[in-house]
Amino acid sequence: MLTDDHIWIDPPFREQLRRGGLDTVRAVLARAGDTLAAWSRTSDAIRCDLPPASSIYIKRYHYPRWAHRLRGSFRGTFFRASRARSEFRALSLMRQLGIQAVRPIAFGERRIAHFLKSCFLITEAVPDAMPLSWFIKTFGDRPGSGHVLATRREILTMLARQVRHMHDAGFVHRDLFWRNVLLRLLPDSRFEFYFLDASVGKRIRMVQRRQESIVRDIAAMGALAPDFCSKADQLRFLLAYLGVERLDRQDREWLRRVQAKSDLFRESEWKRMQRMDVFHPPILAGGGGN
């Protein structure tokens, strides 16, 4: 049966991927990578180091059986974009809106009779970054010096402001768990964050619909917070996000909606957190995910 391969590469990266032997769908799907960052039965993420001194992440999705392909077609992959193409577009839009997201540099698809068999997304690695989930699991709610406490507050405040900036731009991530946020220490001892894994993210112009997705985003952020962060830290994040000094009645009602949805995420996210040890030490240069 006829196989149709398609790859699109951001022009500034075409030569780099060509030199690295990653400028065809066949080559990307066959690449073993230098580091395995994530794996499941139908997806994986690998890190590849490219000369002279850069790194990329390749996230691949596979539909090995016709049952998978048919199921994917009912979810829109037959007539609309693959998950990899959707995430490429979402990350590109985020960056256009001034939202700090990992840089997408290529995507590709392999189809059989137009049914999606495999697809992939390539992103530029963020040097010296780590998933927020790993950082919190390692340096979570531990007693520490005044410097440690001040650093924790700064991280929470800066993250809350970046999430608020994203929402103010009208974009909702809709999968905003800790594992999909990268943290990077800057030379001046400050921090910055990068968002990734935004395949279902989009810009929503209708205020009511956007507010519903914002509740989901904040709920995802807080899914594991009770297990790793103090109540004071959780409150600090919310106050910084809302830009207020204390919660009023309307804020508390909104928070109850967030907490109810957050409870629905907790069990599955806890299982994901426990599986992190399989890939320890985890992604330390950004762009992976699962």
Secondary structure, DSSP 8 states (H G I E B T S, - for coil): --EEEEEEE-GGGHHHHHHTT-SSHHHHHH---SEEEEE-SSEEEEEEEETTTEEEEEEEEE--SHHHHHHHIIIIITTS--HHHHHHHHHHHHHHTT--B--EEEEEEEEETTEEEEEEEEEE--TTEEEHHHHHHHHSS----HHHHHHHHHHHHHHHHHHHHHHHTTEE-S---GGGEEEEE-TTS-EEEEE---TT-EE--SHHHHHHHHHHHHHHHTSSHHHHS-HHHHHHHHHHHHT-SS--HHHHHHHHHHHHHHHHHHHHHHHHHHHGGGG-S--SSS----
